[in-house]
């Protein structure tokens, strides 16, 4: 690439698309070998032979969300132009967007592989899949490792996610050795901190529940209590949630509007507000608990009170 972005990209685009297309074809072909091999290796011999032939050609040339691959790759050029207009040098913009392109193509190929795996599972009597990590993995993926999903459930992923399917019936899913806690224990303390944040990893080293620690970050927000800046979360504070039952709910509850829904009435569709019972007092994040705990016993007490233990 040179300083004339569109002109220089036009020169490399045919080769770039050919390379990506070839990579997609090979990844999709790999799924054709992977699925029957895993089924055979895990003793699911009756599901090895498909009842229909799979053509994965439709997966080549498109992204995981159905867009043409060329439109995805051209976003690197758009990003370079935006960065230059924001004050970056030409070389800095190209270097940054080159890194973005590497990441985007990696995600694209992982999507192609997962979609091909889904196709090959679909033509076999397999009821679902267990999610498998491809280390190193992020905290969001680790908490899903080893969980069984029906095969028509979408594969939850994020940019750079390279997790895989292990095809399985629900009856043998428990035999799959994909354990989030074992993965956590395999990491060094520094790696644990980097993956789960320092406060989150410390809570996990104190035997906190991994799902509670990781999922709490979805509803995280800053707050100020008594002049002190803290982090709280709305995750797990509804009446049936773990944190509410653990002790957050004992501080009082209130009905809040959590969304809306349509319902049919005699006079036609009607918009109805959806109410949920939530704890009045905030649920503290592990960072805040670490900050305010007076000693180890108080730290464990606050973790338990806020629904992170057990």
N, C-alpha and C positions, 0 to 999 in steps of 0.2 A: 504494500500500500504506500501511496505517496501523498503529497499535499492536496492533489485534486482527487477528492474522495470518490466521487461517482465514477470518474474515468478509470482510476486505478482499480476500483472494485469490479467494474465491468470486465476488466482483463482477467481477474482471478476467479470470478464467480463460476464459470463453467467447471473449472477444476475442483473448486470447493464443493459444488453441488454433487459432482461425480464421486468424490471421496465420501461425502456423507451418505449418499445413496448406497454405495457399496457397503459401507459400515452397517447401515440399516438392514440390508439384505442378509449380511452375515449374522447379525444379532438375531434376526427373525428366524434364520435357519438353525441357529443354536438352540432356540426354544423347542424346535421339533425333536431334537435329540435329548434335551434336558428333561422334559416332562415325563416321557416313558421311562427314562433311566431312573428318575427319582421314585416313580411309582413302583418300579421293579425292586429298587434298593430298599424301599420301606415296606415291602411285602404286600403291596396292593396289586397283585398280579392280574386280577380280573379286569382291572382298569387300564392295563397297558395298551391293549389294542383299540384303536379308535373305531367308531362306527360311521365316520365320515372323513373325507379328505379335507385338509386345511389348505387354503391358499392365502398366504400372508402378503401377497403383492400389494394389496390395498393399503398396507401399513407403510410402504416405502414411498417417500416423497411428501409425507404429511407429518405434522407434529402430533403430540399427545392430545391437543385440544382441537385437532382437525384442520388446522391451517396448513397451507403449502409451506414446505421447508424453506423455499427461497425467501418468503416474506419474513420468516424468523431470522434468518441469517442477515438479511438486509438491515435489521434493527441495529446491528453493530455499526453500520454507516451512519444511521440516524443519530445514534448515541454519540458518535464521534463529533458530528456537527454541533450537537447540543453542548457538548463539553467545550468545544472551541468558542462557541458564542458566549459561554459563561466565563471565559478567560483562560482556559487551559491551552497549553501549547499543542501544536499539531502532533508531535511525537508522544506527548503525554496522553492525549486523547486516543490515539491509535493503540498505545500500550494497554490502557485501561479497558478499551472496548475489545481488544484481542483477548484479554482475560475473561471478559464477559462472554465472548463467543465460545471460548473453550468450555466454560461452565454450561452454556446453553446447549451445546452439542452433546455434552455428557448427559444432561438431563433428557434430551431428545432420544438418545440411544437407549437409556434406561427405560423410558416410556415405551419405545418400540419393543424392547425385550419383554416387558411386562404384558403388553397387549398381545404379543405373539403367544406368550405362556397362557394367557386367558383363553385365546382361541383353541389351543391344543387341549386345555382342560375341558372346554365346552363340548368337545366331540368325544368325551370319555365319561363313563359313569362315576364321576368324582363330584362329591357334594360341596366341596369348598377348598380352602387353602389356609395354611398357617403362614404367618408373616415371618420372614427370615432376614436377619441383619447381614449387611456386607460391611464389616468394620473398616475404618472408624465410622461410628454412627452418632447422630445427634440425639438429644434427650427425648424429643418427640417420637422418634422412631424406636428408641429403646423400650419405651413403655408399651409399645404395640407388639414387640417381639414375642413370638410364641402364641399370639392370639389367633383363634380360628374364626374365619369369616366364610359366609356362604359365597359360592363362586360368582353369583350375580351382584355381589357388593363391590363397589368401586374400590380401587387400591388407593388409599390415602397417601399422598406424597407431597413433597415440597421441592423447590429447585435444588439440584444436586443430589436428591434422594436416589439411592441405588439399591434399596431393599428388594427382595425377591419373594416369589410364591414358593411354598412347598405344597403341592397338590395333596389333599388328604380328605378322607371322610371324617366326620366329626368324631366317630368312635375311636380313631387312632390318634387324634390330634394331641392328646395328652402324652403320647409317647415321644413327641418331637422335643429334642433337647435344644430349645431356643428359649433361654431363661434370662430375662432382663437383669435380675439380681446377680447371676453368675457373670454376665457381661460387665456389670458395674465393678464387681470384685476383681475382674481381670485387669482393670485399669490401674495405673499408678495414681497416687493422690493428686498429682498435678493434672493428669488427664481427666480424672473425675471432676476436678474444679472447672476445667475448661469446658467439659460437656454439660454439666448440670449447674453451673455457677458455684462460687465458693460456698455461699450460704446453703444452696440446695444440696451440694455434695456433703457438707457437714451434717445436715439433717439426715441424709441417707446413711452416713456412717454411724448415726445414732439410732439406726433401724427404723427410720421413718418410711412410710408407704411411698414408693416411687411414683405411682400414678397421681397421688395427692400433691406431691411436691412439684412435679412437672406441670400438671394441669392447672395448678393455681396461677401460673403465669399468664393464662389466657385472660383472666379478669383483673390482672394487676393494674394498679394505678397509684399515684402519689397522693398523700393526704397529710394534714397537719393536725396534730393532737397536742394540746398543752404547749404550743409554740415549737414543737418538735416535728421535723419532717420525717414521715414514715412511709412504708409501702404496705398497702392492703390489697385484698382481692375480693371480688364478688363471687368467684368460683366456689361452689360447694356450700353456699349460704342459704339455699332454698330448703324448705321444710324436710324433704326426704333425702337430702344430701348428707354425706359423711360428716362434714365439719359442723353442720347444724346439730346433728345428733350427738356429736362428741362433746359439745359444750358451748359453741358459739350461740346456739339458739336459746340457751338458758339466760342469756343477757337481754332477752326480749325479742319480739318479732313484730313485723308490720307487713301489710299487704301492699305490694308494689305492682305497677303495670310493667309487664315483661314483653309485651308485643300485642299483636292484633290478629284476628281471624275472621273469616267470612262464615256466616251461617244462613241457611235458607229459612225464611219465615213466610207467612201467608201473604205478606206485602212485598215479597221479593227478597233478594240478598240483603243482609244486614251486617255491617261491620261491628264486631264485638271485641272489646278490649280484654286481653288475657291478664289476669291477676295471679301473682305468686306470693306466697308467704316467705319472706326473707328475714334473716336476723337483723335487728336494729343496729347492733354493734358490729364493727368491721372485723373481718377475718384477717389476722396479721400474716404477712409473708414471712418466710424463714429468715430473710435479711433483717426484718424488724425484730423478730424474736431474738436473733443473735445479738442485736444491738441493745435491747432493753433487759435481757435476762441478767439477774444479779449473780447467779452461779450456775453450775452444771445442773443441779436439781431443778432450779427455776426454769432453765432452758428446756429440759425435758417436759416439765409441767406445762409450759406454754405451747410446746409442739403438740402435746396431747390435747390440750384445751382447744386448739385451733384445727384439730382434725387431721394432723399429719402422721400420727402414729397408728399402728395396727393395720 
